[in-house]
Amino acid sequence: MSRRRVEPILWLLFSAGGMAAALLVPMLVFLFGVAFPLGWISAPSHGHLLALARNPATAIVLFGLCVLALFHWAHRFRYTLYDGLQIKHLNGLINVCCYGGAVAGSVVAGIVVFSIP
Amino acid sequence: MSGPPVYTEFHPRWYRKRMGTLWWVHRPSYLLFALRELSCVFVAWFVIFLLLLIHAVGTGKRDYERFLDWAANPWVIAVNIITLLFVVLHAVTWFNLAPKAIVVRTRGSRVPSSFVAGTNYLAWAVVSVVLAWLVLRT
């Protein structure tokens, strides 16, 4: 009963997260993960990023990106394990770990993003 | 032919051949599928990385500098380069699939899939430029 009601929502979160990750993550990981650490571009000042992070619009976008990307991971990883590893007897445990991890990560994301002084 | 056929009210179970755990390495298309699915792990890693960055920025200048030093570790850079490759694979496969998921009709005829994919790539470019401008403007 509940499975049938929840499954479309999970697919919706998966799609929204896939779209958000595809649009936003490549540039962000290029800048903060590769270009700044390798010195290709000098990293922005702390004041600039702090002002950016304090902006409510940025906070909402970052929080939304984190939540949707985590549910995208949870749903896809669940099916990766399901298709790839033939461990169907562990389905219940996998679901709890994936979606539970996404919920826990979302809570952490909310605290981190919205608690900037 | 002995006796009447046996019917059950349940759907019969098909015969399914058992697949090896590594079934996805045998063909390039299967391997690409598996790599595409694995990209989600790197999306999750990026969320952790991003939250560490935001936390460091929020805590103070010294924590932000400490984060930059940590991010310059060779292993962190290596993980992030692999992450970049995987998220680009995710983005490209995602946008190429979009025309199959988004069926748009105008005046009774279907909008060509190249247009749907094209607008997705255009959105990707615009969002990336806006992000770079927001982060890099001084």
gemmi code that builds the backbone of each chain (N, CA, C; Angstrom):
import gemmi

chains = {
    "A": [
        ("MET", (0.830, -1.193, 0.000), (0.000, 0.000, 0.000), (0.869, 1.250, 0.000)),
        ("SER", (1.696, 1.393, 1.089), (2.507, 2.600, 1.184), (3.573, 2.617, 0.089)),
        ("ARG", (4.047, 1.404, -0.295), (5.069, 1.320, -1.327), (4.582, 1.978, -2.608)),
        ("ARG", (3.307, 1.718, -2.949), (2.783, 2.243, -4.193), (2.645, 3.761, -4.147)),
        ("ARG", (2.411, 4.288, -2.934), (2.263, 5.736, -2.830), (3.617, 6.441, -2.793)),
        ("VAL", (4.626, 5.762, -2.222), (5.921, 6.416, -2.033), (6.765, 6.364, -3.307)),
        ("GLU", (6.651, 5.267, -4.037), (7.558, 5.050, -5.184), (7.548, 6.198, -6.204)),
        ("PRO", (6.372, 6.743, -6.618), (6.411, 7.870, -7.567), (7.132, 9.089, -7.007)),
        ("ILE", (7.000, 9.314, -5.687), (7.681, 10.463, -5.086), (9.187, 10.266, -5.147)),
        ("LEU", (9.627, 9.018, -4.910), (11.056, 8.738, -4.960), (11.603, 8.948, -6.372)),
        ("TRP", (10.811, 8.523, -7.369), (11.267, 8.734, -8.758), (11.294, 10.221, -9.094)),
        ("LEU", (10.329, 10.981, -8.561), (10.295, 12.425, -8.804), (11.533, 13.089, -8.194)),
        ("LEU", (11.860, 12.702, -6.940), (13.049, 13.255, -6.285), (14.304, 12.868, -7.050)),
        ("PHE", (14.333, 11.626, -7.553), (15.476, 11.156, -8.350), (15.666, 12.039, -9.580)),
        ("SER", (14.559, 12.317, -10.283), (14.641, 13.121, -11.509), (15.051, 14.556, -11.200)),
        ("ALA", (14.415, 15.129, -10.181), (14.741, 16.511, -9.828), (16.208, 16.616, -9.398)),
        ("GLY", (16.650, 15.645, -8.624), (18.044, 15.650, -8.180), (19.005, 15.446, -9.333)),
        ("GLY", (18.638, 14.578, -10.275), (19.495, 14.366, -11.444), (19.619, 15.630, -12.258)),
        ("MET", (18.517, 16.371, -12.404), (18.553, 17.609, -13.175), (19.373, 18.663, -12.449)),
        ("ALA", (19.135, 18.808, -11.132), (19.882, 19.808, -10.355), (21.379, 19.497, -10.382)),
        ("ALA", (21.724, 18.218, -10.203), (23.144, 17.839, -10.184), (23.773, 18.073, -11.553)),
        ("ALA", (23.042, 17.736, -12.626), (23.600, 17.897, -13.969), (23.843, 19.370, -14.287)),
        ("LEU", (22.936, 20.244, -13.854), (23.059, 21.664, -14.185), (24.128, 22.357, -13.334)),
        ("LEU", (24.178, 22.035, -12.035), (24.976, 22.843, -11.106), (26.336, 22.244, -10.746)),
        ("VAL", (26.394, 20.902, -10.603), (27.581, 20.312, -9.979), (28.840, 20.390, -10.846)),
        ("PRO", (28.777, 20.171, -12.176), (30.047, 20.183, -12.930), (30.852, 21.471, -12.743)),
        ("MET", (30.200, 22.645, -12.848), (30.938, 23.904, -12.692), (31.452, 24.070, -11.267)),
        ("LEU", (30.621, 23.722, -10.266), (31.043, 23.895, -8.868), (32.231, 22.999, -8.538)),
        ("VAL", (32.197, 21.744, -9.009), (33.304, 20.841, -8.674), (34.540, 21.231, -9.480)),
        ("PHE", (34.344, 21.777, -10.683), (35.503, 22.259, -11.447), (36.192, 23.402, -10.694)),
        ("LEU", (35.399, 24.375, -10.216), (35.978, 25.535, -9.541), (36.599, 25.144, -8.198)),
        ("PHE", (35.762, 24.578, -7.301), (36.218, 24.376, -5.924), (37.052, 23.103, -5.751)),
        ("GLY", (36.835, 22.124, -6.615), (37.553, 20.862, -6.455), (38.832, 20.781, -7.266)),
        ("VAL", (38.889, 21.502, -8.401), (40.026, 21.343, -9.306), (40.748, 22.671, -9.542)),
        ("ALA", (40.030, 23.688, -10.021), (40.693, 24.916, -10.488), (41.349, 25.698, -9.340)),
        ("PHE", (40.644, 25.860, -8.205), (41.240, 26.602, -7.085), (42.380, 25.807, -6.433)),
        ("PRO", (42.182, 24.523, -6.121), (43.279, 23.788, -5.478), (44.534, 23.697, -6.346)),
        ("LEU", (44.362, 23.616, -7.679), (45.540, 23.514, -8.545), (46.122, 24.884, -8.866)),
        ("GLY", (45.473, 25.959, -8.406), (46.003, 27.291, -8.635), (45.766, 27.837, -10.030)),
        ("TRP", (44.886, 27.184, -10.815), (44.583, 27.703, -12.158), (43.905, 29.067, -12.052)),
        ("ILE", (43.008, 29.176, -11.047), (42.316, 30.431, -10.772), (42.507, 30.680, -9.286)),
        ("SER", (42.718, 31.944, -8.881), (42.894, 32.176, -7.444), (41.531, 32.098, -6.754)),
        ("ALA", (41.538, 31.451, -5.581), (40.283, 31.214, -4.856), (39.679, 32.540, -4.419)),
        ("PRO", (38.351, 32.640, -4.398), (37.704, 33.879, -3.965), (37.979, 34.161, -2.493)),
        ("SER", (37.867, 35.431, -2.126), (38.144, 35.825, -0.739), (37.049, 35.276, 0.184)),
        ("HIS", (37.420, 35.166, 1.470), (36.458, 34.658, 2.438), (35.241, 35.581, 2.544)),
        ("GLY", (35.488, 36.885, 2.526), (34.385, 37.838, 2.657), (33.366, 37.707, 1.541)),
        ("HIS", (33.875, 37.514, 0.324), (32.966, 37.379, -0.818), (32.085, 36.136, -0.680)),
        ("LEU", (32.709, 34.995, -0.337), (31.931, 33.755, -0.207), (30.969, 33.828, 0.973)),
        ("LEU", (31.397, 34.508, 2.052), (30.519, 34.619, 3.223), (29.278, 35.438, 2.867)),
        ("ALA", (29.486, 36.545, 2.140), (28.348, 37.369, 1.715), (27.422, 36.556, 0.819)),
        ("LEU", (28.047, 35.742, -0.057), (27.255, 34.897, -0.966), (26.443, 33.870, -0.174)),
        ("ALA", (27.099, 33.221, 0.805), (26.445, 32.155, 1.571), (25.348, 32.715, 2.479)),
        ("ARG", (25.512, 33.987, 2.889), (24.503, 34.598, 3.774), (23.254, 34.997, 3.023)),
        ("ASN", (23.376, 35.156, 1.711), (22.216, 35.545, 0.904), (21.148, 34.453, 0.967)),
        ("PRO", (19.915, 34.807, 1.362), (18.876, 33.773, 1.507), (18.634, 32.980, 0.220)),
        ("ALA", (18.725, 33.650, -0.938), (18.494, 32.947, -2.208), (19.555, 31.868, -2.419)),
        ("THR", (20.835, 32.209, -2.135), (21.906, 31.209, -2.259), (21.661, 30.048, -1.319)),
        ("ALA", (21.271, 30.385, -0.082), (21.068, 29.331, 0.918), (19.980, 28.363, 0.461)),
        ("ILE", (18.892, 28.909, -0.084), (17.794, 28.031, -0.522), (18.240, 27.145, -1.686)),
        ("VAL", (18.979, 27.756, -2.640), (19.454, 26.963, -3.782), (20.414, 25.868, -3.314)),
        ("LEU", (21.342, 26.235, -2.411), (22.318, 25.244, -1.945), (21.638, 24.128, -1.157)),
        ("PHE", (20.680, 24.513, -0.301), (19.965, 23.497, 0.474), (19.175, 22.583, -0.467)),
        ("GLY", (18.464, 23.185, -1.432), (17.706, 22.380, -2.397), (18.606, 21.442, -3.170)),
        ("LEU", (19.761, 21.956, -3.604), (20.703, 21.115, -4.353), (21.152, 19.929, -3.504)),
        ("CYS", (21.501, 20.198, -2.233), (21.968, 19.117, -1.353), (20.885, 18.059, -1.158)),
        ("VAL", (19.670, 18.490, -0.840), (18.591, 17.535, -0.563), (18.280, 16.705, -1.815)),
        ("LEU", (18.081, 17.386, -2.942), (17.707, 16.659, -4.163), (18.835, 15.739, -4.624)),
        ("ALA", (20.077, 16.231, -4.537), (21.209, 15.401, -4.970), (21.336, 14.168, -4.076)),
        ("LEU", (21.057, 14.332, -2.772), (21.154, 13.180, -1.871), (20.076, 12.144, -2.188)),
        ("PHE", (18.855, 12.606, -2.483), (17.806, 11.639, -2.823), (18.056, 11.011, -4.189)),
        ("HIS", (18.665, 11.786, -5.084), (19.080, 11.230, -6.370), (20.079, 10.097, -6.147)),
        ("TRP", (21.075, 10.357, -5.284), (22.051, 9.322, -4.959), (21.357, 8.095, -4.360)),
        ("ALA", (20.474, 8.346, -3.384), (19.848, 7.234, -2.669), (19.108, 6.307, -3.634)),
        ("HIS", (18.337, 6.919, -4.521), (17.499, 6.123, -5.425), (18.344, 5.375, -6.443)),
        ("ARG", (19.322, 6.067, -7.007), (20.141, 5.437, -8.041), (21.065, 4.377, -7.442)),
        ("PHE", (21.609, 4.662, -6.264), (22.523, 3.723, -5.632), (21.780, 2.452, -5.237)),
        ("ARG", (20.548, 2.625, -4.779), (19.705, 1.480, -4.437), (19.560, 0.556, -5.648)),
        ("TYR", (19.270, 1.165, -6.810), (19.081, 0.333, -8.001), (20.398, -0.184, -8.565)),
        ("THR", (21.489, 0.569, -8.339), (22.793, 0.069, -8.764), (23.115, -1.219, -8.013)),
        ("LEU", (22.884, -1.200, -6.707), (23.128, -2.405, -5.912), (22.162, -3.519, -6.337)),
        ("TYR", (20.923, -3.123, -6.591), (19.894, -4.096, -6.958), (20.242, -4.798, -8.263)),
        ("ASP", (20.636, -4.005, -9.289), (20.941, -4.583, -10.598), (22.313, -5.225, -10.631)),
        ("GLY", (23.252, -4.565, -9.952), (24.649, -4.922, -10.168), (25.143, -6.077, -9.332)),
        ("LEU", (24.656, -6.203, -8.117), (25.340, -7.111, -7.207), (24.542, -8.352, -6.808)),
        ("GLN", (23.324, -8.495, -7.284), (22.547, -9.693, -6.958), (22.459, -9.937, -5.460)),
        ("ILE", (22.070, -8.896, -4.732), (21.912, -9.070, -3.279), (20.495, -8.680, -2.914)),
        ("LYS", (19.543, -9.313, -3.615), (18.147, -8.898, -3.452), (17.605, -9.236, -2.062)),
        ("HIS", (18.248, -10.219, -1.385), (17.767, -10.552, -0.044), (18.073, -9.426, 0.947)),
        ("LEU", (18.955, -8.482, 0.557), (19.287, -7.376, 1.457), (18.513, -6.109, 1.131)),
        ("ASN", (17.488, -6.225, 0.270), (16.758, -5.049, -0.193), (16.296, -4.132, 0.928)),
        ("GLY", (15.712, -4.736, 1.980), (15.190, -3.922, 3.075), (16.284, -3.081, 3.714)),
        ("LEU", (17.415, -3.724, 3.996), (18.545, -3.026, 4.617), (19.078, -1.932, 3.704)),
        ("ILE", (19.189, -2.249, 2.393), (19.705, -1.267, 1.432), (18.798, -0.047, 1.380)),
        ("ASN", (17.483, -0.269, 1.329), (16.552, 0.854, 1.273), (16.687, 1.746, 2.502)),
        ("VAL", (16.761, 1.103, 3.675), (16.874, 1.892, 4.909), (18.156, 2.719, 4.887)),
        ("CYS", (19.275, 2.090, 4.465), (20.553, 2.809, 4.458), (20.529, 3.952, 3.442)),
        ("CYS", (19.985, 3.705, 2.247), (20.002, 4.733, 1.194), (19.095, 5.907, 1.553)),
        ("TYR", (17.803, 5.618, 1.755), (16.886, 6.732, 2.006), (17.106, 7.328, 3.395)),
        ("GLY", (17.446, 6.484, 4.356), (17.765, 7.007, 5.680), (18.982, 7.910, 5.634)),
        ("GLY", (19.977, 7.510, 4.845), (21.167, 8.351, 4.676), (20.815, 9.687, 4.043)),
        ("ALA", (19.905, 9.647, 3.053), (19.510, 10.893, 2.383), (18.780, 11.816, 3.352)),
        ("VAL", (17.907, 11.231, 4.192), (17.176, 12.063, 5.163), (18.156, 12.675, 6.171)),
        ("ALA", (19.071, 11.840, 6.688), (20.044, 12.346, 7.665), (20.921, 13.428, 7.036)),
        ("GLY", (21.367, 13.185, 5.800), (22.200, 14.176, 5.118), (21.456, 15.475, 4.883)),
        ("SER", (20.142, 15.373, 4.609), (19.347, 16.586, 4.390), (19.256, 17.415, 5.659)),
        ("VAL", (19.097, 16.721, 6.799), (19.039, 17.444, 8.076), (20.358, 18.180, 8.314)),
        ("VAL", (21.480, 17.456, 8.094), (22.790, 18.081, 8.275), (22.937, 19.277, 7.334)),
        ("ALA", (22.503, 19.096, 6.076), (22.613, 20.186, 5.092), (21.823, 21.408, 5.561)),
        ("GLY", (20.612, 21.176, 6.090), (19.802, 22.292, 6.574), (20.491, 23.038, 7.710)),
        ("ILE", (21.083, 22.270, 8.642), (21.766, 22.908, 9.771), (22.959, 23.722, 9.271)),
        ("VAL", (23.761, 23.113, 8.367), (24.974, 23.796, 7.886), (24.619, 25.051, 7.092)),
        ("VAL", (23.654, 24.926, 6.176), (23.362, 26.024, 5.257), (22.661, 27.182, 5.966)),
        ("PHE", (21.721, 26.836, 6.892), (20.917, 27.911, 7.479), (21.455, 28.417, 8.820)),
        ("SER", (22.586, 27.879, 9.287), (23.103, 28.326, 10.588), (24.289, 29.263, 10.425)),
        ("ILE", (24.507, 29.787, 9.211), (25.636, 30.708, 9.014), (25.311, 32.035, 9.692)),
        ("PRO", (26.169, 32.474, 10.610), (25.860, 33.693, 11.382), (25.878, 34.951, 10.491)),
    ],
    "B": [
        ("MET", (0.776, -36.311, -21.780), (-0.536, -35.765, -21.443), (-1.187, -36.667, -20.422)),
        ("SER", (-1.008, -36.321, -19.171), (-1.648, -37.132, -18.146), (-2.437, -36.241, -17.213)),
        ("GLY", (-3.720, -36.380, -17.191), (-4.576, -35.621, -16.279), (-4.772, -34.190, -16.781)),
        ("PRO", (-5.713, -33.498, -16.171), (-5.999, -32.114, -16.577), (-4.859, -31.177, -16.166)),
        ("PRO", (-4.694, -30.065, -16.905), (-3.633, -29.108, -16.529), (-3.929, -28.463, -15.185)),
        ("VAL", (-2.874, -28.126, -14.474), (-3.029, -27.527, -13.155), (-2.989, -25.996, -13.284)),
        ("TYR", (-4.012, -25.339, -12.827), (-4.018, -23.868, -12.840), (-3.816, -23.349, -11.431)),
        ("THR", (-3.138, -22.214, -11.339), (-3.052, -21.538, -10.047), (-3.556, -20.118, -10.243)),
        ("GLU", (-3.914, -19.481, -9.155), (-4.395, -18.105, -9.269), (-3.235, -17.127, -9.317)),
        ("PHE", (-2.030, -17.636, -9.178), (-0.870, -16.742, -9.170), (-0.195, -16.735, -10.525)),
        ("HIS", (0.494, -15.645, -10.805), (1.268, -15.538, -12.033), (2.431, -16.517, -11.943)),
        ("PRO", (2.719, -17.258, -13.025), (3.857, -18.191, -12.954), (5.178, -17.428, -12.895)),
        ("ARG", (6.169, -18.028, -12.287), (7.499, -17.391, -12.253), (8.235, -17.827, -13.496)),
        ("TRP", (8.843, -16.831, -14.176), (9.617, -17.175, -15.360), (10.879, -17.912, -14.926)),
        ("TYR", (11.441, -18.617, -15.897), (12.784, -19.141, -15.668), (13.761, -18.003, -15.895)),
        ("ARG", (14.577, -17.723, -14.913), (15.570, -16.662, -15.075), (16.955, -17.256, -14.936)),
        ("LYS", (17.760, -16.983, -15.943), (19.123, -17.479, -15.875), (19.884, -16.670, -14.835)),
        ("ARG", (20.674, -17.344, -14.054), (21.439, -16.645, -13.030), (22.560, -15.871, -13.723)),
        ("MET", (22.690, -14.585, -13.331), (23.739, -13.771, -13.931), (24.898, -13.662, -12.955)),
        ("GLY", (26.127, -13.608, -13.496), (27.280, -13.395, -12.633), (27.244, -11.980, -12.082)),
        ("THR", (27.972, -11.767, -10.997), (27.988, -10.434, -10.386), (28.614, -9.403, -11.329)),
        ("LEU", (29.519, -9.870, -12.177), (30.230, -8.931, -13.063), (29.663, -8.932, -14.477)),
        ("TRP", (28.341, -9.126, -14.598), (27.742, -9.180, -15.931), (27.947, -7.899, -16.714)),
        ("TRP", (28.154, -6.781, -16.018), (28.173, -5.479, -16.690), (29.524, -5.123, -17.292)),
        ("VAL", (30.566, -5.993, -17.105), (31.866, -5.654, -17.697), (32.034, -6.229, -19.107)),
        ("HIS", (31.089, -7.072, -19.540), (31.346, -7.810, -20.770), (31.085, -7.032, -22.041)),
        ("ARG", (30.316, -5.983, -21.974), (30.032, -5.188, -23.168), (30.233, -3.716, -22.864)),
        ("PRO", (30.783, -2.952, -23.807), (30.997, -1.521, -23.557), (29.713, -0.799, -23.156)),
        ("SER", (28.580, -1.157, -23.785), (27.339, -0.442, -23.452), (26.902, -0.758, -22.021)),
        ("TYR", (27.124, -2.015, -21.585), (26.790, -2.364, -20.200), (27.707, -1.628, -19.230)),
        ("LEU", (28.991, -1.536, -19.612), (29.966, -0.878, -18.750), (29.611, 0.596, -18.598)),
        ("LEU", (29.219, 1.230, -19.713), (28.828, 2.639, -19.676), (27.615, 2.823, -18.765)),
        ("PHE", (26.680, 1.883, -18.858), (25.499, 1.917, -17.980), (25.917, 1.860, -16.512)),
        ("ALA", (26.832, 0.927, -16.207), (27.254, 0.773, -14.810), (27.993, 2.026, -14.328)),
        ("LEU", (28.841, 2.599, -15.207), (29.570, 3.806, -14.815), (28.597, 4.966, -14.603)),
        ("ARG", (27.582, 5.057, -15.483), (26.585, 6.112, -15.348), (25.857, 5.979, -14.009)),
        ("GLU", (25.508, 4.747, -13.662), (24.814, 4.546, -12.380), (25.735, 4.870, -11.208)),
        ("LEU", (27.030, 4.535, -11.353), (27.976, 4.794, -10.266), (28.232, 6.278, -10.072)),
        ("SER", (27.897, 7.099, -11.081), (28.131, 8.543, -10.944), (27.425, 9.102, -9.713)),
        ("CYS", (26.356, 8.438, -9.262), (25.614, 8.951, -8.105), (26.477, 8.971, -6.854)),
        ("VAL", (27.449, 8.054, -6.754), (28.333, 8.047, -5.590), (29.145, 9.337, -5.548)),
        ("PHE", (29.559, 9.802, -6.745), (30.363, 11.023, -6.788), (29.504, 12.260, -6.572)),
        ("VAL", (28.225, 12.187, -6.956), (27.296, 13.275, -6.627), (27.188, 13.387, -5.106)),
        ("ALA", (27.081, 12.246, -4.435), (26.988, 12.259, -2.973), (28.277, 12.796, -2.350)),
        ("TRP", (29.431, 12.392, -2.887), (30.719, 12.911, -2.394), (30.753, 14.424, -2.542)),
        ("PHE", (30.250, 14.926, -3.675), (30.266, 16.374, -3.879), (29.409, 17.095, -2.833)),
        ("VAL", (28.269, 16.502, -2.465), (27.427, 17.129, -1.435), (28.216, 17.254, -0.126)),
        ("ILE", (28.953, 16.195, 0.233), (29.770, 16.245, 1.456), (30.825, 17.345, 1.339)),
        ("PHE", (31.507, 17.378, 0.186), (32.551, 18.379, -0.053), (31.975, 19.793, 0.046)),
        ("LEU", (30.801, 19.987, -0.575), (30.148, 21.307, -0.574), (29.758, 21.720, 0.841)),
        ("LEU", (29.230, 20.759, 1.618), (28.817, 21.103, 2.983), (30.032, 21.436, 3.850)),
        ("LEU", (31.162, 20.732, 3.622), (32.385, 21.072, 4.360), (32.828, 22.492, 4.016)),
        ("LEU", (32.724, 22.847, 2.719), (33.090, 24.197, 2.280), (32.195, 25.250, 2.932)),
        ("ILE", (30.862, 25.018, 2.894), (29.928, 26.006, 3.446), (30.150, 26.152, 4.947)),
        ("HIS", (30.367, 25.004, 5.612), (30.607, 25.051, 7.055), (31.866, 25.859, 7.365)),
        ("ALA", (32.928, 25.630, 6.577), (34.188, 26.351, 6.805), (33.998, 27.842, 6.561)),
        ("VAL", (33.288, 28.194, 5.488), (33.042, 29.614, 5.193), (32.250, 30.255, 6.325)),
        ("GLY", (31.241, 29.521, 6.831), (30.399, 30.062, 7.891), (31.127, 30.201, 9.214)),
        ("THR", (32.136, 29.339, 9.448), (32.819, 29.358, 10.739), (33.811, 30.518, 10.842)),
        ("GLY", (34.481, 30.834, 9.733), (35.404, 31.957, 9.804), (36.515, 31.868, 8.768)),
        ("LYS", (37.293, 32.953, 8.688), (38.333, 33.059, 7.665), (39.385, 31.957, 7.818)),
        ("ARG", (39.756, 31.699, 9.088), (40.820, 30.717, 9.293), (40.348, 29.312, 8.881)),
        ("ASP", (39.098, 28.991, 9.198), (38.565, 27.676, 8.808), (38.466, 27.550, 7.290)),
        ("TYR", (38.124, 28.667, 6.637), (38.061, 28.657, 5.176), (39.443, 28.384, 4.593)),
        ("GLU", (40.475, 29.026, 5.164), (41.835, 28.793, 4.652), (42.282, 27.359, 4.920)),
        ("ARG", (41.878, 26.841, 6.083), (42.209, 25.451, 6.390), (41.527, 24.500, 5.397)),
        ("PHE", (40.277, 24.831, 5.032), (39.569, 24.031, 4.034), (40.306, 24.070, 2.696)),
        ("LEU", (40.771, 25.263, 2.291), (41.486, 25.373, 1.005), (42.760, 24.527, 1.033)),
        ("ASP", (43.479, 24.540, 2.175), (44.683, 23.706, 2.297), (44.338, 22.228, 2.187)),
        ("TRP", (43.244, 21.839, 2.862), (42.829, 20.425, 2.816), (42.441, 20.035, 1.384)),
        ("ALA", (41.722, 20.938, 0.701), (41.271, 20.634, -0.659), (42.443, 20.545, -1.628)),
        ("ALA", (43.613, 21.103, -1.243), (44.782, 21.046, -2.121), (45.617, 19.787, -1.893)),
        ("ASN", (45.201, 18.919, -0.963), (45.852, 17.606, -0.814), (45.786, 16.846, -2.122)),
        ("PRO", (46.888, 16.182, -2.523), (46.840, 15.435, -3.795), (45.677, 14.452, -3.874)),
        ("TRP", (45.372, 13.758, -2.782), (44.292, 12.758, -2.873), (42.932, 13.414, -3.030)),
        ("VAL", (42.754, 14.585, -2.391), (41.462, 15.275, -2.535), (41.307, 15.786, -3.969)),
        ("ILE", (42.395, 16.336, -4.523), (42.342, 16.800, -5.912), (42.043, 15.625, -6.837)),
        ("ALA", (42.705, 14.487, -6.587), (42.480, 13.306, -7.433), (41.018, 12.867, -7.368)),
        ("VAL", (40.472, 12.805, -6.144), (39.062, 12.410, -5.998), (38.167, 13.396, -6.740)),
        ("ASN", (38.487, 14.688, -6.652), (37.638, 15.688, -7.290), (37.762, 15.674, -8.812)),
        ("ILE", (38.949, 15.320, -9.337), (39.078, 15.193, -10.797), (38.219, 14.018, -11.280)),
        ("ILE", (38.276, 12.892, -10.541), (37.424, 11.748, -10.902), (35.953, 12.141, -10.781)),
        ("THR", (35.632, 12.907, -9.711), (34.253, 13.377, -9.524), (33.809, 14.220, -10.708)),
        ("LEU", (34.696, 15.116, -11.170), (34.347, 15.971, -12.313), (34.030, 15.116, -13.543)),
        ("LEU", (34.881, 14.098, -13.799), (34.634, 13.229, -14.963), (33.279, 12.533, -14.832)),
        ("PHE", (32.984, 12.024, -13.624), (31.729, 11.296, -13.438), (30.513, 12.210, -13.519)),
        ("VAL", (30.609, 13.432, -12.978), (29.421, 14.295, -13.044), (29.199, 14.810, -14.470)),
        ("VAL", (30.301, 14.952, -15.244), (30.113, 15.327, -16.651), (29.450, 14.160, -17.394)),
        ("LEU", (29.897, 12.932, -17.093), (29.230, 11.764, -17.690), (27.753, 11.740, -17.311)),
        ("HIS", (27.470, 12.037, -16.035), (26.075, 12.086, -15.587), (25.300, 13.136, -16.370)),
        ("ALA", (25.884, 14.348, -16.480), (25.168, 15.447, -17.137), (24.894, 15.107, -18.606)),
        ("VAL", (25.918, 14.598, -19.308), (25.750, 14.316, -20.740), (24.716, 13.212, -20.957)),
        ("THR", (24.808, 12.124, -20.178), (23.832, 11.044, -20.356), (22.440, 11.515, -19.950)),
        ("TRP", (22.382, 12.378, -18.936), (21.088, 12.884, -18.459), (20.417, 13.735, -19.537)),
        ("PHE", (21.185, 14.677, -20.116), (20.596, 15.563, -21.116), (20.268, 14.801, -22.398)),
        ("ASN", (21.066, 13.776, -22.724), (20.749, 12.993, -23.924), (19.482, 12.172, -23.730)),
        ("LEU", (19.197, 11.798, -22.472), (17.979, 11.018, -22.199), (16.747, 11.910, -22.094)),
        ("ALA", (16.974, 13.217, -21.860), (15.843, 14.120, -21.604), (14.763, 14.058, -22.685)),
        ("PRO", (15.128, 14.020, -23.991), (14.061, 13.976, -25.004), (13.163, 12.751, -24.876)),
        ("LYS", (13.694, 11.659, -24.308), (12.872, 10.456, -24.144), (11.924, 10.598, -22.960)),
        ("ALA", (12.334, 11.406, -21.975), (11.492, 11.589, -20.783), (10.525, 12.760, -20.951)),
        ("ILE", (10.979, 13.786, -21.676), (10.147, 14.985, -21.839), (9.601, 14.982, -23.264)),
        ("VAL", (8.344, 14.644, -23.407), (7.716, 14.652, -24.729), (6.852, 15.910, -24.820)),
        ("VAL", (7.286, 16.855, -25.634), (6.576, 18.127, -25.770), (5.859, 18.149, -27.125)),
        ("ARG", (4.603, 18.538, -27.085), (3.848, 18.638, -28.338), (3.369, 20.070, -28.528)),
        ("THR", (3.568, 20.575, -29.726), (2.965, 21.868, -30.056), (2.166, 21.690, -31.328)),
        ("ARG", (0.959, 22.168, -31.305), (0.024, 22.068, -32.435), (-0.004, 20.629, -32.977)),
        ("GLY", (-0.088, 19.686, -32.079), (-0.307, 18.318, -32.499), (0.929, 17.543, -32.902)),
        ("SER", (2.051, 18.237, -33.173), (3.235, 17.481, -33.581), (4.294, 17.555, -32.485)),
        ("ARG", (5.102, 16.508, -32.426), (6.075, 16.407, -31.351), (7.279, 17.307, -31.641)),
        ("VAL", (7.708, 18.033, -30.600), (8.906, 18.855, -30.740), (10.103, 17.929, -30.935)),
        ("PRO", (10.975, 18.180, -31.931), (12.072, 17.246, -32.200), (12.985, 17.059, -30.997)),
        ("SER", (13.498, 15.827, -30.852), (14.282, 15.508, -29.659), (15.561, 16.337, -29.612)),
        ("SER", (16.092, 16.703, -30.789), (17.314, 17.510, -30.781), (17.051, 18.874, -30.138)),
        ("PHE", (15.817, 19.384, -30.308), (15.482, 20.675, -29.693), (15.409, 20.550, -28.177)),
        ("VAL", (14.782, 19.444, -27.710), (14.673, 19.238, -26.257), (16.056, 19.086, -25.643)),
        ("ALA", (16.909, 18.255, -26.279), (18.269, 18.073, -25.760), (19.037, 19.389, -25.850)),
        ("GLY", (18.846, 20.111, -26.948), (19.559, 21.373, -27.140), (19.245, 22.396, -26.065)),
        ("THR", (17.963, 22.509, -25.707), (17.602, 23.474, -24.657), (18.192, 23.059, -23.311)),
        ("ASN", (18.285, 21.744, -23.075), (18.913, 21.280, -21.844), (20.394, 21.669, -21.798)),
        ("TYR", (21.104, 21.452, -22.932), (22.526, 21.821, -22.972), (22.691, 23.325, -22.831)),
        ("LEU", (21.770, 24.081, -23.441), (21.831, 25.538, -23.331), (21.652, 25.964, -21.872)),
        ("ALA", (20.672, 25.335, -21.191), (20.449, 25.648, -19.775), (21.696, 25.328, -18.958)),
        ("TRP", (22.357, 24.208, -19.275), (23.587, 23.811, -18.581), (24.646, 24.905, -18.740)),
        ("ALA", (24.807, 25.384, -19.980), (25.809, 26.419, -20.254), (25.479, 27.707, -19.501)),
        ("VAL", (24.211, 28.118, -19.551), (23.818, 29.374, -18.895), (24.040, 29.272, -17.383)),
        ("VAL", (23.575, 28.155, -16.788), (23.730, 27.973, -15.337), (25.206, 27.970, -14.948)),
        ("SER", (26.044, 27.302, -15.761), (27.476, 27.235, -15.440), (28.114, 28.613, -15.488)),
        ("VAL", (27.758, 29.417, -16.501), (28.325, 30.767, -16.623), (27.879, 31.633, -15.443)),
        ("VAL", (26.597, 31.533, -15.073), (26.082, 32.333, -13.954), (26.800, 31.946, -12.656)),
        ("LEU", (26.980, 30.628, -12.433), (27.670, 30.160, -11.226), (29.096, 30.706, -11.177)),
        ("ALA", (29.817, 30.588, -12.307), (31.205, 31.060, -12.346), (31.243, 32.562, -12.086)),
        ("TRP", (30.292, 33.291, -12.655), (30.263, 34.745, -12.441), (30.004, 35.079, -10.968)),
        ("LEU", (29.034, 34.377, -10.351), (28.709, 34.625, -8.949), (29.926, 34.374, -8.042)),
        ("VAL", (30.656, 33.281, -8.342), (31.766, 32.908, -7.464), (32.984, 33.798, -7.715)),
        ("LEU", (33.235, 34.131, -8.974), (34.504, 34.772, -9.323), (34.456, 36.290, -9.356)),
        ("ARG", (33.275, 36.891, -9.389), (33.235, 38.359, -9.479), (33.822, 38.956, -8.217)),
        ("THR", (34.467, 40.074, -8.368), (35.129, 40.678, -7.191), (34.513, 42.047, -6.895)),
    ],
}
model = gemmi.Model(1)
for chain_id, residues in chains.items():
    chain = gemmi.Chain(chain_id)
    for i, (resn, *xyz) in enumerate(residues, 1):
        res = gemmi.Residue()
        res.name, res.seqid = resn, gemmi.SeqId(i, " ")
        for name, pos in zip(("N", "CA", "C"), xyz):
            atom = gemmi.Atom()
            atom.name, atom.element = name, gemmi.Element(name[0])
            atom.pos, atom.b_iso = gemmi.Position(*pos), 0.0
            res.add_atom(atom)
        chain.add_residue(res)
    model.add_chain(chain)
structure = gemmi.Structure()
structure.add_model(model)
structure.setup_entities()
